[in-house]
């Protein structure tokens, strides 16, 4: 895992085959019509780091299993929102837990950090600290066991949820951010070739 300014990824509590099957199911018709492809591939996280905000490029996503983390699937995409709706749909379909992380370090227009916890497709915890015209902090839902609520009362809003805090939270979940792309045992990639509206 190289250094980055912005990195969005999700963690699902499920097995690799179930996740892959759910991905096929989500895009079943597009797959039949050759508008998308799903294939086994080596993991290259660098393709998903510092993705631009917005844009009309075709979605691309990868998901993988890591032998260091049993029953966890890591998911990344070339969309700044991390393909949030898709992730919720898969969490609901599989009846599994989902953790979504948006980690930023750079001084960019949309600089900020986000954390979401979803269970069976339903959001149960949301925390955001981000820059628009000014710094904004927002949270909803019950605290998770690994959170430190003292962080959220810092007088500096940008320090209420930041890179260091999210790396700490990942550590308390038993995940080291900097080895999630090592020891990969299986990896699949999804690419859209045409929009469904294209002939």
LOPATOR-223533 format. One record per residue (C-alpha): residue in three letters; x, y, z. Coordinates in pm, whole numbers, padded with zeros to 5 digits, always signed. Last residue first. Layout:
BEGIN
alaXYZ
...
//
This chain:
BEGIN
unk-02616+00089-02833
unk-02546+00283-02515
unk-02815+00320-02246
unk-02675+00033-02039
unk-02343+00216-02037
unk-02068+00032-02218
unk-01750-00153-02121
unk-01796-00154-01744
unk-01510-00321-01562
unk-01519-00555-01264
unk-01205-00703-01111
unk-01152-01018-00908
unk-00883-01103-00654
unk-00795-01416-00459
unk-00530-01506-00203
unk-00381-01161-00149
unk-00097-01170+00105
unk-00048-00795+00066
unk-00308-00533-00030
unk-00451-00501+00322
unk-00100-00461+00458
unk-00080-00086+00510
unk-00428-00037+00653
unk-00353-00280+00938
unk-00684-00439+01035
unk-00766-00586+01377
unk-01079-00374+01425
unk-00879-00171+01677
unk-00620-00116+01404
unk-00889+00007+01166
unk-01000+00255+01431
unk-00642+00379+01474
unk-00598+00423+01096
unk-00927+00614+01101
unk-00809+00838+01383
unk-00473+00912+01220
unk-00631+01002+00884
unk-00890+01236+01033
unk-01212+01256+01230
unk-01248+01518+01501
unk-00926+01688+01391
unk-01086+01875+01101
unk-01338+02022+01344
unk-01076+02192+01560
unk-01238+02239+01901
unk-01205+01864+01956
unk-01541+01728+02078
unk-01552+01435+01839
unk-01218+01294+01949
unk-01351+01237+02300
unk-01596+00985+02154
unk-01318+00726+02106
unk-01457+00455+01880
unk-01365+00085+01900
unk-01693-00032+02055
unk-01914+00140+01794
unk-02097+00457+01893
unk-02469+00465+01821
unk-02606+00643+01517
unk-02537+00977+01351
unk-02236+01203+01313
unk-02161+01532+01144
unk-01861+01764+01129
unk-01824+02050+00882
unk-01516+02257+00801
unk-01587+02567+00594
unk-01698+02648+00241
unk-01692+02271+00191
unk-01437+02082+00397
unk-01507+01747+00558
unk-01554+01565+00887
unk-01802+01279+00859
unk-01923+01004+01092
unk-02204+00757+01015
unk-02330+00458+01215
unk-02623+00217+01169
unk-02682+00235+00794
unk-02903-00053+00680
unk-02796-00293+00405
unk-02760-00595+00630
unk-02551-00394+00876
unk-02385-00071+00764
unk-02103+00118+00931
unk-01989+00442+00773
unk-01668+00643+00816
unk-01571+00964+00644
unk-01266+01184+00615
unk-01217+01521+00449
unk-01060+01712+00164
unk-01310+01805-00103
unk-01118+02107-00231
unk-00776+01949-00175
unk-00517+01979+00098
unk-00420+01613+00101
unk-00461+01360+00382
unk-00787+01189+00298
unk-00942+00863+00414
unk-01293+00759+00312
unk-01375+00433+00488
unk-01680+00210+00450
unk-01753-00078+00690
unk-02008-00341+00587
unk-02174-00614+00791
unk-02352-00900+00615
unk-02703-01003+00514
unk-02567-01112+00175
unk-02828-00923-00029
unk-02840-00628+00212
unk-02461-00589+00226
unk-02451-00627-00153
unk-02709-00352-00199
unk-02531-00123+00045
unk-02202-00169-00140
unk-02372-00094-00473
unk-02519+00227-00332
unk-02179+00340-00198
unk-01978+00285-00513
unk-01671+00415-00323
unk-01808+00770-00333
unk-01487+00885-00506
unk-01536+00634-00786
unk-01247+00427-00924
unk-01340+00138-00698
unk-01216-00055-00396
unk-01340-00361-00204
unk-01179-00566+00073
unk-01344-00895+00171
unk-01318-01022+00527
unk-01387-01381+00630
unk-01030-01442+00743
unk-00795-01146+00746
unk-00424-01228+00709
unk-00498-01457+00413
unk-00628-01157+00220
unk-00938-01183+00002
unk-01002-00945-00284
unk-01233-00700-00451
unk-01171-00479-00753
unk-01382-00211-00913
unk-01401-00014-01239
unk-01680+00228-01323
unk-01679+00394-01665
unk-01572+00757-01664
unk-01832+01033-01626
unk-01648+01256-01384
unk-01693+01343-01019
unk-01404+01378-00774
unk-01084+01238-00918
unk-00932+00912-00790
unk-00640+00958-00550
unk-00575+00584-00517
unk-00774+00332-00719
unk-00527+00234-00991
unk-00250+00219-00727
unk-00433-00069-00558
unk-00319-00315-00825
unk-00451-00661-00738
unk-00368-00936-00986
unk-00671-01031-01193
unk-00964-01272-01215
unk-01238-01140-01440
unk-01570-00960-01447
unk-01688-00791-01765
unk-01957-00534-01833
unk-02172-00436-02130
unk-02150-00785-02274
unk-02532-00819-02290
unk-02529-01113-02045
unk-02311-00910-01808
unk-02543-00608-01829
unk-02837-00833-01740
unk-02666-00990-01437
unk-02503-00676-01298
unk-02607-00706-00932
unk-02616-01086-00958
unk-02259-01107-01082
unk-02150-00892-00788
unk-02347-01111-00547
unk-02169-01421-00678
unk-01834-01252-00621
unk-01929-01163-00263
unk-02047-01515-00187
unk-01728-01661-00332
unk-01503-01431-00132
unk-01655-01488+00210
unk-01836-01230+00421
unk-01770-00945+00662
unk-01732-00668+00406
unk-01464-00398+00416
unk-01492-00088+00199
unk-01243+00145+00036
unk-01179+00511-00034
unk-00827+00653-00060
unk-00722+01016-00087
unk-00381+01178-00059
unk-00185+00855-00089
unk+00125+00667+00025
unk+00169+00320-00116
unk+00000+00000+00000
//
